Amino acid sequence: MQEGQWAHPQDFDRVLTSMCTEPHPAAREAAERFLATNPGDPGTYQTVARLEERAVSLLGGVVGLTNPAGYVTSGGTEANIQAIRIARNRADTDDPNVVAPKSAHFSFRKAAELLGVELRTAPVVDHRASVDAMAELVDDDTVALVGVAGSTEYGVVDPIPEIAALASDVDALCHVDAAWGGFYLPFTDFSWHFGHADIDTLTIDPHKVGQAAVPAGGLLARDESLFDSLTINTPYLETTSQITLTGTRSGAGVASTVAAMEALWPTGYREQYHVSMENAEWLADALRTRGHDVFGPVLPLVTADLSVPMTDELRERGWRVSKTGNGEMRIVCMPHVTRSMLRSFVADLDWY
Ligand SMILES: Cc1ncc(COP(=O)(O)O)c(C=O)c1O
């Protein structure tokens, strides 16, 4: 590394694998303005606390909740951990388990380990949760069922209403992880949110497709009372209790969530969804034409059976690409991924 090289972040012009993106200019500006605020101490930092209420209300509008409860987390990981914590704390069992499809994000493994909960993962069909397979894993100690709306590796959407129905049959909570998909799905025909099914909690991350600055995740709940079991007394603060996992939190994430959503919801996000989806379809066609086995796009994400060394060579040429657990190349068409970027990527593929 040369001197001064650390002074600037990398740019996005070859990043095809990240689920984060360039923040919207208004989000970037708001993040900077609110850098020195702490929504973890709402009694003292009242302006950002009010902004957080606005953020939760805006997020509620995306996911079909008129009276949303929730907060801006550090990301999808924290939101998923907290959702499982809610389910564990409310349940009456010494041996809790959570049932999720195999495709669930690895943050659920962290949640399980931290919370002393057994994570039971069910096989998937075409990368999508199988409700029958999940049904085989539930029992009296199941505290939550997880469905994924926009999976990390293949971008698929699980059958959320059926998973919610199964959760209700076994008296468990239903948590939906829409960390990545949540800002695309409103413009699709999928059933995925509170308005479509009896969901209890949901993860939706502004710092991914929402185009807010990192860190800005989102945890929403159908009812404020779901957070009761997370309450911790906070004697030295102006307020008396906290439900969050972290203490001091980023006001930048909160402010940039509101700024991005006020700028983009719904028209800007809708346009982005269509542009990204067309890009993903173009890429899938280009790869199929070249003889590759391609999966997707269901949402703007494509995987293909490019051989492992080929992916490594692409990485050496500066492309930030990654592989699925099955070894396929995985391209996420985030807002910064343009058609011209994809054209030059495919041209590099042709070079091999
Ligand atoms: C579906 C899903 N859930 C959760 C996460 C974790 O989010 P974060 O990295 O913001 O903690 C991701 C990350 O890509 C994700 O794709």
The ligand as an SDF file (V2000), in Angstrom:
LIG
                    3D

 16 16  0  0  0  0  0  0  0  0999 V2000
  -31.0030  -11.8610    3.8390 C   0  0  0  0  0  0  0  0  0  0  0  0
  -29.9480  -11.2580    4.7220 C   0  0  0  0  0  0  0  0  0  0  0  0
  -30.1410  -11.1760    6.0410 N   0  0  0  0  0  0  0  0  0  0  0  0
  -29.2440  -10.6310    6.8650 C   0  0  0  0  0  0  0  0  0  0  0  0
  -28.0500  -10.1240    6.3890 C   0  0  0  0  0  0  0  0  0  0  0  0
  -27.0450   -9.5350    7.3290 C   0  0  0  0  0  0  0  0  0  0  0  0
  -27.0370   -8.1430    7.2150 O   0  0  0  0  0  0  0  0  0  0  0  0
  -25.8350   -7.2620    7.7680 P   0  0  0  0  0  0  0  0  0  0  0  0
  -24.6300   -7.6550    7.0050 O   0  0  0  0  0  0  0  0  0  0  0  0
  -26.3020   -5.8650    7.5070 O   0  0  0  0  0  0  0  0  0  0  0  0
  -25.7070   -7.5360    9.2360 O   0  0  0  0  0  0  0  0  0  0  0  0
  -27.7950  -10.1830    5.0120 C   0  0  0  0  0  0  0  0  0  0  0  0
  -26.5440   -9.6690    4.4640 C   0  0  0  0  0  0  0  0  0  0  0  0
  -26.2850   -9.6630    3.2990 O   0  0  0  0  0  0  0  0  0  0  0  0
  -28.7610  -10.7570    4.1540 C   0  0  0  0  0  0  0  0  0  0  0  0
  -28.5710  -10.8850    2.8320 O   0  0  0  0  0  0  0  0  0  0  0  0
  1  2  1  0
  2  3  1  0
  2 15  2  0
  3  4  2  0
  4  5  1  0
  5  6  1  0
  5 12  2  0
  6  7  1  0
  7  8  1  0
  8  9  2  0
  8 10  1  0
  8 11  1  0
 12 13  1  0
 12 15  1  0
 13 14  2  0
 15 16  1  0
M  END
$$$$
